[in-house]
Every structure is written in C-alpha cells, then in structure tokens.
C-alpha cells in the first residue's frame, strides 16, 4: 500500500538507531546526509483532484533555514499545482518549481547537484522529463542537517530570512515556505541516492525494483509490499 495522505513518517538519520542490537550498522552515523556530494530524491506522486494547501512531501531541515524541502504550493485548481524543491544553507538558498498534474501517478526526481566543491544547482524531473532547473549555480556551503530526521508527509516552515542583495540566490520570492496542512495524496517507490540521476538513468530505472547498493542508494521505501 502506498503512503497516503494523513500518514506521516519520521526517519531518524542515524545508522542502527532503532534496533542497534540487530542492525548490521549500529555506528549511529548519518546515512542520508550527503556532505558535499549530490543528493537525489525520486518517488511516484499521486494527487487527488481537489484544491490543495501548502503541503510538505519530504523535508530534512535543521532549525528553519538549513536543509531541503520538497512541497506543494497552494492551488485552487483540481487539475494541477506547483511542486517546489527548496535547498538552503543559512542565508543562501536555491529554489526550483515544476507543474504536476492531479488525478494519477507520475514520477518525480529532484536533484541537488554539486557541480564542483560547494557549487550547486537544483533540477526537477517529472515523468522522465527535465521540467525546471535553478537559473543560478551557487556557492552553496555544507548543509549541516545531519542530526535532523527526514520527515515524510509533514514538515515545518522553511525560511532563509530576509531576501536582500546577494545573500540569497533564488528563482522566486516564495521564501519562507510555510506549510498550512499535512500532505494529502499518495507516494510510492521513494528512493534517495547520493550521486546525480540523469535522464537516461531515471527513465531506465523508474519502473524497476532496485537492489541494495550502499554506495549510492541510501533509502528505499517501496510502501506497497505486503506485511508478514
């Protein structure tokens, strides 16, 4: 069964934190934190044909201005709304958006791409096509959110403070993002990778189950597997 609206999941980013006695890795080290690497999020998204509020789909955030958020922007439309991908490190931020339709599953890939050292940009793919890319490649310092959990289906305000001069690089003036409701919809096949995911790889693997690969695949929730 897919993770549906009303369900919330909190993933503690510490190896073996829940069951240290039986875990293969009980080091308590952060697993999802990419450091200065690229991180990619992939999932299938289903939105009901109804108006939506500002809703967080995925969020890993330390405080209110250090982390990443994938969310829906408020819309009265019953056919489509905007998907937001926001990443910030203190007062520096990148944001990109893409339209997603309502009423059926579609594949989403959000990539925080480290170009070289601390240079980064954002990309949003929908149904195997690049829909938007941040217009700026920015010196995004290390995002220190290793101690923060990954939240699925809910989240908090993501802010980078005042927008002024060169302290914030953004494609929109939507900051801060303030959620007004929990996520209403369904998710399936949630995957988080360390490393870039290009069009060829996204289209090749979006419908295929993946096997464990500790070097790149850091989280995999199939959601629809039977229990027992």
C-alpha positions, 0 to 999 in steps of 0.5 A: 500500500502506498503512503497516503495522505494523513500518514506521516513518517519520521526517519531518524538519520542515524545508522542502527538507531532503532534496533542497534542490537540487530542492525548490521550498522549500529555506528549511529552515523548519518546515512542520508546526509550527503556532505558535499556530494549530490543528493537525489530524491525520486518517488511516484506522486499521486494527487487527488483532484481537489484544491490543495494547501501548502503541503510538505512531501519530504523535508530534512531541515535543521532549525528553519533555514538549513536543509531541503524541502520538497512541497506543494504550493497552494492551488485552487485548481483540481487539475494541477499545482506547483511542486517546489524543491527548496535547498538552503544553507543559512542565508543562501538558498536555491529554489526550483518549481515544476507543474504536476498534474492531479488525478494519477501517478507520475514520477518525480526526481529532484536533484541537488547537484554539486557541480564542483566543491560547494557549487550547486544547482537544483533540477526537477524531473517529472515523468522522465522529463527535465521540467525546471532547473535553478537559473543560478549555480551557487556557492552553496556551503555544507548543509549541516542537517545531519542530526535532523530526521527526514520527515515524510508527509509533514514538515515545518516552515522553511525560511532563509530570512530576509531576501536582500542583495546577494545573500540569497540566490533564488528563482522566486520570492516564495521564501519562507515556505510555510506549510498550512496542512499535512500532505494529502495524496499518495507516494510510492517507490521513494528512493534517495541516492547520493550521486546525480540521476540523469535522464537516461538513468531515471527513465531506465530505472523508474519502473524497476525494483532496485537492489541494495547498493550502499554506495549510492542508494541510501533509502528505499521505501517501496510502501506497497509490499505486503506485511508478514 
